[in-house]
């Protein structure tokens, strides 16, 4: 089964932006480029907001782990963990 939407390429986005800069109507641009007028409107709106038609870069920041998550991970990975070391780790957490 195919995806729900077709991805517009950067060249089509730039073409839409150029037509808009030249004073063309949104519906006229959609007919010329053969995309819906709502897609043209979304691309122009994003261009006005960001100043570019390119895709936004995603943040590659790592997930933040709390101390409790680290303890839970060690308990689930190591089945022979001693109770005294587990209680010592839990004792270091100030909020318990």
Secondary structure, 3 states (H helix, E strand, C coil): CCCCCCCCCHHHHHHHHHHHHCCCCHHHHHHHHCCCHHHHHHHHHHHHHHCCCCCCCCCCCCCCCCHHHHHHHHHHHCCCCCHHHHHHHHHHCCCC
